[in-house]
Amino acid sequence: MPALSELGENAILQRLLSDIPVNAALITGPGDDCAVVARNDEWDTLLKTDVVVEKLHFTPETSPERIGRKALARAVSDIAAMGGIPEHALITILCHPSRPVALLEGIYRGLNSLAAQFGISLAGGETSGLPYDGLVINVALTGRVEHGNAVLRSGGAPGDLLFVSGVLGGSFPSEWHLDFEPRVELARGLLKAGIRPSAMMDLSDGLGSDLPRLAAASGCGFEIREQDLPCRPGFSPADAVSHGEDYELLIALPPSQVEILATSSFAKALHNIGCLTPHPTPEIASGWQHFCS
């Protein structure tokens, strides 16, 4: 039987999710930034869960407030990538009993701050001790999106142009990975302006890992112009491809939507980096891969 490190995250998920039960209310299941569930004639529900782990997503020296903020912001970023609005969160914290109470108090200050910013209710959760020293926070988040209008990874087509928001690379050295702003306002603004992406996702594992996922979900290849990647000062196009935790939006736009974008107030917020293609894509430097040793 292979070890997790021999397969990698994508292959593991394929094995686990090959025969899962669903019911008629599920519109979009595993494989996108969020699950989409039918709610009523006006709204669909978005479901997301995400986890941060000490020594992987933050260091033991990171302030508790920033840890709590990041834990919730990661899930909010995925709601944004579906074009949605975050609503209710459940928080699960696991830590060793030797940790001070002030740690959890600080984490909740960070959670509360971001929740207030986005109108999210912290509706409950769970706490548990760990039998070894460490800290893990899981966030389960719901959201809503207009019925039938969730933006999926799978809607892209050859000829769609690829855009990213913000700048890429150097997220950990710059500490952007702790203080990033989930792009809810940008995604909602695009939709309200009549600019509808054919496909969209957030860049959590890096462009080199996430772009192939969007392209594969859309049944496409892709081409990018590395010289046009918007890089954080001091970092290279190679860093922009391979570094993770940018939490920017990766967007595919049909040419007709690009024309609308060009005359909108959002034209300067997005950077064209390439396009989706009908043919297979050569290898690209990978971003973050879970379970790889």
GIRAGI-V706094 format. One record per pair of residues at least 6 apart in sequence whose ideal C-beta (glycine too) atoms are under 8 Angstrom apart, sorted by the first residue. I is the first residue (numbers start at 0). GAP is how many residues later the second one is. D is the distance in Angstrom with one decimal. If there is no record, write none. Layout:
I_GAP_D / I_GAP_D
//
This chain:
3_8_6.2 / 3_287_4.3 / 4_286_5.6 / 4_287_6.1 / 4_288_4.1 / 6_8_7.5 / 6_284_7.1 / 7_281_5.5 / 7_282_7.7 / 7_283_5.9 / 7_284_5.8 / 8_280_5.9 / 8_281_4.2 / 8_282_5.6 / 8_283_7.9 / 9_203_7.8 / 11_279_6.5 / 12_17_7.1 / 16_13_4.8 / 16_14_7.7 / 19_9_7.4 / 19_10_7.2 / 21_7_5.9 / 24_12_5.3 / 24_13_4.8 / 25_9_6.8 / 25_10_7.6 / 25_11_5.8 / 25_12_7.9 / 26_9_4.2 / 26_10_6.4 / 26_11_5.8 / 26_17_6.3 / 26_123_7.5 / 27_6_7.8 / 27_7_6.1 / 27_8_3.9 / 27_122_6.6 / 27_124_6.2 / 28_6_5.8 / 30_122_7.3 / 30_123_7.9 / 30_186_6.6 / 31_50_7.3 / 31_120_5.5 / 31_121_5.3 / 31_122_7.4 / 31_169_7.6 / 31_185_7.5 / 32_15_7.2 / 32_45_4.1 / 32_46_7.9 / 32_48_4.2 / 32_49_5.6 / 32_120_7.2 / 32_168_5.4 / 32_169_6.1 / 33_12_4.3 / 33_13_6.0 / 33_14_4.6 / 33_44_5.4 / 33_45_6.3 / 33_47_7.6 / 33_48_4.9 / 33_50_7.2 / 33_109_7.0 / 33_116_7.6 / 34_11_7.1 / 34_12_4.3 / 34_13_7.5 / 35_8_5.3 / 35_9_7.3 / 35_10_6.2 / 35_11_7.8 / 35_46_7.2 / 35_109_7.4 / 35_114_4.8 / 36_7_6.5 / 36_8_4.5 / 36_9_7.9 / 36_10_6.3 / 37_6_5.9 / 37_7_7.6 / 37_109_7.8 / 38_6_4.7 / 38_105_7.0 / 38_108_7.4 / 39_107_7.3 / 40_106_6.1 / 41_104_7.2 / 41_105_5.8 / 42_101_4.5 / 42_102_6.9 / 42_103_6.5 / 42_104_5.8 / 43_100_7.0 / 43_101_5.5 / 43_102_7.5 / 43_103_5.3 / 43_104_7.1 / 43_105_7.8 / 43_106_6.1 / 44_97_6.0 / 44_98_7.3 / 44_99_6.1 / 45_33_5.6 / 45_36_5.5 / 45_38_4.7 / 45_96_6.5 / 45_97_3.8 / 45_98_6.6 / 45_99_5.9 / 45_104_7.0 / 46_93_7.7 / 46_94_7.8 / 46_95_6.0 / 47_27_4.9 / 47_30_4.8 / 47_31_6.1 / 47_92_7.3 / 47_93_4.7 / 47_94_7.7 / 47_95_7.2 / 48_26_7.2 / 48_89_6.5 / 48_90_6.9 / 48_91_4.6 / 48_92_7.3 / 49_21_7.5 / 49_24_4.6 / 49_25_4.4 / 49_28_6.9 / 49_88_7.2 / 49_89_5.4 / 49_91_7.6 / 50_85_6.4 / 50_86_6.9 / 50_87_4.5 / 50_88_7.5 / 51_6_6.4 / 51_15_7.0 / 51_18_6.1 / 51_19_4.8 / 51_22_6.8 / 51_84_7.3 / 51_85_5.2 / 52_81_7.6 / 52_82_7.8 / 52_83_5.3 / 53_6_6.2 / 53_80_5.4 / 53_81_4.2 / 53_82_7.1 / 54_79_7.7 / 56_13_6.9 / 56_120_7.6 / 56_188_7.9 / 57_8_7.4 / 57_9_5.3 / 57_12_6.6 / 57_120_6.9 / 61_116_6.7 / 62_43_6.7 / 63_38_7.4 / 63_39_5.2 / 63_40_7.6 / 63_41_7.4 / 63_42_2.6 / 63_43_4.7 / 63_45_7.3 / 63_46_6.6 / 64_41_5.2 / 64_42_7.4 / 64_44_5.0 / 64_45_3.9 / 64_48_7.3 / 65_44_6.1 / 65_112_4.5 / 65_113_7.0 / 66_39_7.7 / 66_40_5.6 / 66_43_6.4 / 66_68_7.6 / 66_70_7.0 / 66_111_8.0 / 67_38_6.9 / 67_39_3.7 / 67_40_6.2 / 67_41_6.6 / 67_42_2.8 / 67_43_4.2 / 67_44_7.9 / 67_45_8.0 / 67_46_7.8 / 67_69_7.3 / 68_41_3.8 / 68_42_7.0 / 68_44_6.2 / 68_45_4.9 / 68_109_7.3 / 68_110_7.6 / 69_40_7.6 / 69_107_7.1 / 69_108_5.3 / 69_110_8.0 / 70_20_7.7 / 70_36_7.5 / 70_39_7.7 / 70_40_6.9 / 70_66_4.3 / 70_67_8.0 / 70_68_5.3 / 71_17_6.3 / 71_19_7.8 / 71_38_7.7 / 71_39_5.3 / 71_42_4.9 / 71_43_6.4 / 71_48_7.3 / 71_67_5.4 / 71_69_7.5 / 72_41_5.6 / 72_107_6.4 / 72_108_7.9 / 72_109_5.3 / 72_174_7.3 / 73_65_7.2 / 73_130_6.9 / 73_173_7.3 / 74_11_7.6 / 74_14_7.2 / 74_64_4.7 / 74_65_7.8 / 74_66_4.0 / 75_10_5.0 / 75_38_7.1 / 75_42_5.9 / 75_44_7.5 / 75_65_6.9 / 75_106_4.1 / 75_108_6.5 / 76_103_7.5 / 76_105_4.3 / 76_106_6.9 / 76_125_4.5 / 76_127_7.0 / 76_170_4.8 / 77_63_7.9 / 77_124_5.8 / 77_126_7.8 / 78_6_7.1 / 78_7_4.6 / 78_62_6.5 / 78_64_4.0 / 78_103_7.7 / 78_105_6.9 / 79_102_5.2 / 79_103_4.8 / 79_104_4.3 / 79_106_7.5 / 79_107_4.7 / 79_108_7.9 / 79_122_6.6 / 79_169_7.0 / 80_70_7.3 / 80_102_7.9 / 80_106_7.0 / 80_119_5.4 / 80_120_5.0 / 80_121_4.1 / 80_168_6.3 / 81_61_7.4 / 81_63_5.9 / 81_68_4.8 / 81_69_5.7 / 81_70_7.6 / 81_118_7.5 / 82_62_5.5 / 82_66_6.5 / 82_67_6.2 / 82_68_4.3 / 82_104_5.3 / 82_105_6.9 / 82_108_5.4 / 82_114_7.9 / 82_117_7.1 / 83_59_4.2 / 83_60_6.1 / 83_61_3.9 / 83_66_6.8 / 83_100_8.0 / 83_103_8.0 / 84_34_8.0 / 84_58_5.6 / 84_59_5.5 / 84_60_7.2 / 84_99_7.0 / 84_103_7.1 / 85_32_5.2 / 85_33_7.5 / 85_34_5.1 / 85_55_5.9 / 85_56_7.7 / 85_57_4.7 / 85_98_7.0 / 86_32_7.9 / 86_33_6.6 / 86_34_7.1 / 86_54_7.8 / 86_55_4.9 / 86_56_5.3 / 86_57_5.9 / 87_32_6.8 / 87_33_5.0 / 87_35_4.6 / 87_53_7.2 / 87_54_4.8 / 88_22_7.9 / 88_26_6.7 / 88_31_5.5 / 88_32_7.1 / 88_33_5.4 / 88_34_6.4 / 88_36_7.9 / 88_50_5.7 / 88_51_6.8 / 88_52_4.8 / 88_53_7.7 / 89_33_6.0 / 89_34_5.4 / 89_35_4.6 / 89_36_7.8 / 89_49_7.4 / 89_50_4.3 / 89_51_7.9 / 90_20_6.3 / 90_31_6.2 / 90_33_7.8 / 90_34_3.7 / 90_35_8.0 / 90_46_7.0 / 90_47_7.6 / 90_48_6.0 / 91_33_5.2 / 91_34_4.5 / 91_35_7.4 / 91_36_7.4 / 91_45_7.1 / 91_46_4.2 / 91_47_7.8 / 91_48_7.6 / 92_11_6.5 / 92_14_6.8 / 92_32_7.3 / 92_33_7.7 / 92_34_5.1 / 92_35_7.6 / 92_42_7.7 / 92_43_7.4 / 92_44_5.3 / 92_45_8.0 / 93_33_7.5 / 93_34_4.8 / 93_35_7.3 / 93_36_5.1 / 93_40_7.6 / 93_41_7.3 / 93_42_4.4 / 93_43_7.8 / 93_44_7.9 / 94_8_7.0 / 94_9_7.4 / 94_34_7.1 / 94_35_5.9 / 94_39_6.9 / 94_40_4.6 / 94_41_7.3 / 95_33_6.8 / 95_34_4.9 / 95_35_8.0 / 95_36_6.6 / 95_37_4.5 / 95_38_6.2 / 95_39_7.7 / 96_32_5.0 / 97_35_6.9 / 98_36_6.9 / 102_32_7.5 / 103_23_7.7 / 106_30_6.9 / 110_11_6.3 / 111_10_7.1 / 113_6_7.5 / 114_6_7.2 / 114_7_5.5 / 117_64_7.4 / 117_66_6.5 / 119_21_7.4 / 129_6_7.2 / 148_42_7.4 / 150_36_7.6 / 150_40_7.9 / 150_45_7.4 / 150_46_5.3 / 150_48_7.0 / 150_49_4.4 / 151_47_6.5 / 151_48_7.9 / 151_65_7.4 / 152_46_5.3 / 152_47_7.4 / 152_48_5.2 / 152_60_6.7 / 152_61_4.8 / 152_64_4.0 / 152_65_6.8 / 153_45_6.6 / 153_63_4.2 / 153_64_5.5 / 153_65_7.8 / 154_42_7.7 / 154_43_4.4 / 154_44_4.7 / 154_63_6.5 / 154_97_7.6 / 155_42_4.9 / 155_43_3.8 / 155_58_6.6 / 155_59_7.1 / 155_61_7.8 / 155_62_3.3 / 155_64_5.6 / 155_96_4.1 / 155_120_4.9 / 156_41_6.2 / 156_61_6.9 / 156_63_6.9 / 156_97_7.0 / 156_119_6.6 / 157_62_5.7 / 157_118_5.6 / 157_119_5.6 / 157_120_4.0 / 158_95_7.5 / 158_96_6.6 / 158_116_6.6 / 158_117_6.8 / 159_38_5.3 / 159_39_7.3 / 159_60_7.9 / 159_92_4.2 / 159_93_6.0 / 159_94_5.4 / 159_95_7.7 / 159_115_6.4 / 159_116_4.6 / 160_91_7.2 / 160_92_5.3 / 160_94_7.0 / 160_97_5.4 / 160_111_5.6 / 160_113_7.6 / 160_114_5.1 / 161_49_7.5 / 161_60_6.7 / 161_62_6.8 / 161_88_7.0 / 161_89_7.2 / 161_90_5.8 / 161_110_7.0 / 161_111_5.3 / 161_112_4.7 / 161_113_5.8 / 161_114_6.7 / 162_86_7.9 / 162_87_7.7 / 162_88_4.6 / 162_89_7.8 / 162_90_6.3 / 162_107_4.1 / 162_108_6.1 / 162_109_5.5 / 162_110_6.8 / 163_39_7.0 / 163_43_7.3 / 163_65_7.7 / 163_66_6.6 / 163_84_5.4 / 163_85_6.8 / 163_86_5.6 / 163_87_7.2 / 163_106_7.0 / 163_107_5.5 / 163_109_5.8 / 164_18_5.7 / 164_21_5.9 / 164_83_4.6 / 164_84_4.6 / 164_86_7.6 / 164_104_6.0 / 164_105_5.8 / 164_106_7.7 / 165_17_7.8 / 165_64_7.0 / 165_80_7.0 / 165_82_4.2 / 166_63_4.6 / 166_64_6.1 / 166_65_4.6 / 166_73_7.9 / 166_79_8.0 / 166_81_7.8 / 167_35_7.1 / 167_39_6.2 / 167_61_6.1 / 167_62_6.2 / 167_63_6.2 / 167_64_6.7 / 167_67_7.9 / 167_71_7.7 / 167_72_3.7 / 167_73_7.9 / 167_75_7.2 / 167_78_5.0 / 167_80_6.6 / 168_62_5.2 / 168_63_5.0 / 168_66_3.7 / 168_67_7.0 / 168_68_8.0 / 168_70_3.6 / 168_71_4.0 / 168_72_8.0 / 168_74_4.8 / 168_77_7.5 / 169_6_7.3 / 169_61_8.0 / 169_62_4.3 / 169_64_6.5 / 169_65_4.1 / 169_69_6.0 / 169_73_6.3 / 170_6_4.3 / 170_9_7.7 / 170_61_7.9 / 170_72_5.8 / 170_73_6.7 / 170_74_4.3 / 170_75_5.6 / 170_76_7.8 / 171_71_7.4 / 171_73_6.9 / 173_58_6.1 / 175_56_7.4 / 175_69_7.6 / 175_70_7.4 / 175_71_7.8 / 176_68_4.0 / 176_70_7.6 / 179_65_7.8 / 179_66_7.7 / 179_67_4.3 / 181_65_6.7 / 182_19_7.4 / 182_64_7.6 / 182_65_6.8 / 182_66_5.0 / 185_63_6.6 / 185_80_7.2 / 185_83_6.2 / 186_13_7.1 / 186_62_6.3 / 188_77_6.4 / 189_6_7.5 / 189_7_7.0 / 189_61_7.9 / 189_71_7.9 / 189_76_5.9 / 192_67_7.3 / 192_71_5.3 / 192_72_7.6 / 192_73_6.6 / 193_66_6.0 / 194_58_7.3 / 194_62_5.4 / 194_65_5.2 / 194_66_5.3 / 194_69_6.4 / 194_71_6.7 / 195_61_6.2 / 196_54_4.7 / 196_55_5.9 / 196_56_5.7 / 196_60_7.3 / 197_20_7.6 / 197_54_4.9 / 197_55_6.7 / 197_56_5.5 / 197_59_7.7 / 198_15_5.6 / 198_18_7.2 / 198_19_5.4 / 198_52_7.6 / 198_53_4.1 / 199_49_6.1 / 199_50_6.8 / 199_51_5.0 / 199_52_7.1 / 200_9_6.0 / 200_12_7.1 / 200_13_5.3 / 200_48_7.7 / 200_49_5.4 / 201_8_7.8 / 201_45_5.9 / 201_46_7.1 / 201_47_6.1 / 201_48_7.3 / 202_7_5.2 / 202_41_7.9 / 202_43_4.4 / 202_44_6.6 / 202_45_5.0 / 202_46_7.4 / 202_47_5.4 / 203_6_7.0 / 203_40_6.7 / 203_41_6.3 / 203_42_7.7 / 203_43_6.3 / 204_39_5.0 / 204_40_8.0 / 204_82_4.8 / 204_83_4.3 / 204_84_7.4 / 205_35_6.9 / 205_36_5.9 / 205_37_5.6 / 205_38_3.9 / 205_39_7.7 / 205_40_7.0 / 205_80_7.7 / 205_81_2.2 / 205_82_5.4 / 206_17_7.8 / 206_22_7.6 / 206_33_6.3 / 206_34_5.1 / 206_39_7.6 / 206_43_7.1 / 206_80_6.3 / 207_33_4.4 / 207_34_5.2 / 207_76_5.2 / 207_77_4.8 / 207_78_4.8 / 207_79_4.1 / 208_35_7.3 / 208_77_5.6 / 208_78_3.5 / 208_79_6.0 / 208_80_6.4 / 209_40_6.1 / 209_77_6.6 / 210_11_6.0 / 210_13_7.2 / 210_39_6.3 / 210_73_7.2 / 211_10_7.5 / 211_69_7.0 / 211_72_6.7 / 213_36_6.2 / 213_38_6.9 / 214_6_6.0 / 214_7_4.5 / 214_61_6.2 / 214_66_6.6 / 217_34_7.1 / 217_58_6.4 / 219_56_4.2 / 219_57_6.2 / 219_58_6.8 / 220_55_7.1 / 220_56_4.2 / 220_57_6.9 / 220_58_5.0 / 220_59_5.1 / 220_60_3.9 / 221_52_6.2 / 221_53_7.0 / 221_54_5.4 / 221_55_6.0 / 221_59_5.2 / 222_51_4.8 / 222_52_5.8 / 222_54_5.5 / 222_58_7.4 / 223_49_5.1 / 223_50_3.6 / 223_60_7.6 / 224_48_6.2 / 224_49_5.6 / 225_11_4.0 / 225_12_7.5 / 225_14_7.7 / 225_15_6.9 / 226_10_6.5 / 227_43_7.0 / 227_44_6.9 / 227_45_5.4 / 227_46_7.7 / 228_8_4.7 / 228_11_4.3 / 228_12_7.2 / 228_42_7.7 / 228_44_5.7 / 229_10_7.4 / 229_41_4.5 / 229_43_7.9 / 230_6_6.1 / 230_8_6.8 / 230_9_4.9 / 231_7_7.8 / 231_8_7.8 / 234_8_7.4 / 237_47_6.5 / 240_43_6.6 / 240_44_5.0 / 240_46_7.1 / 241_43_4.8 / 241_44_6.7 / 241_45_5.6 / 242_44_7.0 / 243_43_5.0 / 243_44_3.7 / 244_43_7.5 / 250_19_6.6 / 251_24_5.8 / 252_8_6.5 / 257_14_8.0 / 260_6_5.8 / 260_9_6.9
//
